[in-house]
Amino acid sequence: MTITIAQTDAEIRRCLPAMLALRPHLTEEQAFEQIRFQQENERFVLAFVDEGDPSRPAPAVTGYRIMHLLYSGKTLYIDDLSTLPEARGKGYAGALVDFIVEQARQTGCQCVSLDSGQNPARYDAHRLYLNKRFNIVSHHFKLDLQ
């Protein structure tokens, strides 16, 4: 198993099935366009588990960016971390988290952070984060404007 940074359109498209497992409100084309926009304008990085067959979708993906925040300093923020349902339980998400933590260390980040939905469908993800030594440190509040 190799972790690869998606840079080409073909690599991004390989990531879409796993990404849409987490973001089902998006169409494939909306997700593709949003990822490209974020890569070009917001330093968004899309990484995926590459099992060596470019004709097959990536079993797991993550999207992240490095930000500078007053409360935490240089922070690697995980926007997305998703595994195809049929690929869960094989260690892919854990490998991606380990990769992200190493990227954060290599770039001098003070922390890695993420938000995760609070519902039973996310409990396996929460167990992963806690097993990887993440702490629950805040509530995330949101105001929808549309």
Contacts in CASP RR format, 6 or more apart in sequence:
PFRMAT RR
TARGET T0000
AUTHOR 0000-0000-0000
METHOD contacts of the structure
MODEL  1
MTITIAQTDAEIRRCLPAMLALRPHLTEEQAFEQIRFQQENERFVLAFVD
EGDPSRPAPAVTGYRIMHLLYSGKTLYIDDLSTLPEARGKGYAGALVDFI
VEQARQTGCQCVSLDSGQNPARYDAHRLYLNKRFNIVSHHFKLDLQ
1 49 0 8 1.000
1 50 0 8 1.000
1 51 0 8 1.000
1 92 0 8 1.000
1 95 0 8 1.000
2 49 0 8 1.000
2 50 0 8 1.000
2 51 0 8 1.000
2 52 0 8 1.000
3 47 0 8 1.000
3 48 0 8 1.000
3 49 0 8 1.000
3 50 0 8 1.000
3 95 0 8 1.000
3 96 0 8 1.000
3 99 0 8 1.000
4 11 0 8 1.000
4 47 0 8 1.000
4 48 0 8 1.000
4 50 0 8 1.000
5 45 0 8 1.000
5 46 0 8 1.000
5 47 0 8 1.000
6 12 0 8 1.000
6 14 0 8 1.000
6 15 0 8 1.000
6 46 0 8 1.000
6 47 0 8 1.000
6 48 0 8 1.000
6 61 0 8 1.000
9 32 0 8 1.000
10 54 0 8 1.000
11 46 0 8 1.000
11 48 0 8 1.000
12 32 0 8 1.000
12 35 0 8 1.000
12 36 0 8 1.000
12 46 0 8 1.000
13 28 0 8 1.000
13 32 0 8 1.000
14 48 0 8 1.000
14 54 0 8 1.000
14 56 0 8 1.000
14 57 0 8 1.000
14 58 0 8 1.000
15 35 0 8 1.000
15 46 0 8 1.000
15 48 0 8 1.000
15 57 0 8 1.000
15 58 0 8 1.000
15 61 0 8 1.000
16 28 0 8 1.000
16 31 0 8 1.000
16 32 0 8 1.000
16 57 0 8 1.000
17 57 0 8 1.000
17 58 0 8 1.000
17 84 0 8 1.000
18 48 0 8 1.000
18 57 0 8 1.000
18 58 0 8 1.000
18 59 0 8 1.000
18 60 0 8 1.000
18 61 0 8 1.000
18 82 0 8 1.000
18 83 0 8 1.000
18 84 0 8 1.000
18 87 0 8 1.000
19 31 0 8 1.000
19 35 0 8 1.000
19 61 0 8 1.000
19 80 0 8 1.000
19 82 0 8 1.000
20 26 0 8 1.000
20 28 0 8 1.000
20 31 0 8 1.000
21 82 0 8 1.000
21 83 0 8 1.000
21 84 0 8 1.000
21 85 0 8 1.000
22 80 0 8 1.000
22 81 0 8 1.000
22 82 0 8 1.000
23 31 0 8 1.000
23 80 0 8 1.000
23 82 0 8 1.000
26 34 0 8 1.000
35 44 0 8 1.000
35 46 0 8 1.000
38 44 0 8 1.000
38 65 0 8 1.000
39 45 0 8 1.000
39 46 0 8 1.000
42 65 0 8 1.000
43 65 0 8 1.000
43 66 0 8 1.000
44 63 0 8 1.000
44 64 0 8 1.000
44 65 0 8 1.000
44 79 0 8 1.000
45 63 0 8 1.000
45 64 0 8 1.000
45 65 0 8 1.000
45 103 0 8 1.000
46 61 0 8 1.000
46 62 0 8 1.000
46 63 0 8 1.000
47 61 0 8 1.000
47 62 0 8 1.000
47 63 0 8 1.000
47 64 0 8 1.000
47 96 0 8 1.000
47 99 0 8 1.000
47 100 0 8 1.000
48 58 0 8 1.000
48 60 0 8 1.000
48 61 0 8 1.000
48 62 0 8 1.000
49 58 0 8 1.000
49 59 0 8 1.000
49 60 0 8 1.000
49 61 0 8 1.000
49 92 0 8 1.000
49 95 0 8 1.000
49 96 0 8 1.000
50 58 0 8 1.000
51 59 0 8 1.000
57 84 0 8 1.000
59 83 0 8 1.000
59 84 0 8 1.000
59 87 0 8 1.000
59 90 0 8 1.000
59 92 0 8 1.000
60 81 0 8 1.000
60 82 0 8 1.000
60 83 0 8 1.000
60 84 0 8 1.000
60 87 0 8 1.000
60 92 0 8 1.000
60 93 0 8 1.000
60 95 0 8 1.000
60 96 0 8 1.000
61 80 0 8 1.000
61 81 0 8 1.000
61 82 0 8 1.000
61 96 0 8 1.000
62 78 0 8 1.000
62 80 0 8 1.000
62 81 0 8 1.000
62 82 0 8 1.000
62 96 0 8 1.000
62 97 0 8 1.000
62 99 0 8 1.000
62 100 0 8 1.000
63 78 0 8 1.000
63 79 0 8 1.000
63 80 0 8 1.000
63 81 0 8 1.000
64 76 0 8 1.000
64 77 0 8 1.000
64 78 0 8 1.000
64 79 0 8 1.000
64 80 0 8 1.000
64 100 0 8 1.000
64 103 0 8 1.000
65 76 0 8 1.000
65 77 0 8 1.000
65 79 0 8 1.000
66 74 0 8 1.000
66 75 0 8 1.000
66 76 0 8 1.000
66 77 0 8 1.000
66 104 0 8 1.000
66 107 0 8 1.000
66 109 0 8 1.000
67 74 0 8 1.000
67 75 0 8 1.000
67 77 0 8 1.000
68 74 0 8 1.000
68 75 0 8 1.000
69 75 0 8 1.000
72 110 0 8 1.000
72 111 0 8 1.000
72 113 0 8 1.000
73 110 0 8 1.000
73 111 0 8 1.000
74 107 0 8 1.000
74 108 0 8 1.000
74 109 0 8 1.000
74 110 0 8 1.000
75 109 0 8 1.000
75 110 0 8 1.000
75 111 0 8 1.000
75 112 0 8 1.000
75 113 0 8 1.000
76 100 0 8 1.000
76 103 0 8 1.000
76 104 0 8 1.000
76 107 0 8 1.000
76 109 0 8 1.000
76 111 0 8 1.000
76 112 0 8 1.000
76 113 0 8 1.000
77 112 0 8 1.000
77 113 0 8 1.000
77 114 0 8 1.000
78 100 0 8 1.000
78 112 0 8 1.000
78 113 0 8 1.000
78 114 0 8 1.000
79 114 0 8 1.000
81 93 0 8 1.000
81 96 0 8 1.000
81 97 0 8 1.000
81 114 0 8 1.000
81 125 0 8 1.000
83 89 0 8 1.000
83 92 0 8 1.000
83 93 0 8 1.000
88 124 0 8 1.000
93 125 0 8 1.000
93 128 0 8 1.000
94 128 0 8 1.000
94 132 0 8 1.000
97 128 0 8 1.000
97 129 0 8 1.000
97 132 0 8 1.000
98 132 0 8 1.000
100 112 0 8 1.000
101 112 0 8 1.000
101 132 0 8 1.000
104 111 0 8 1.000
104 112 0 8 1.000
112 134 0 8 1.000
114 129 0 8 1.000
114 134 0 8 1.000
115 140 0 8 1.000
116 122 0 8 1.000
116 125 0 8 1.000
116 126 0 8 1.000
116 129 0 8 1.000
END
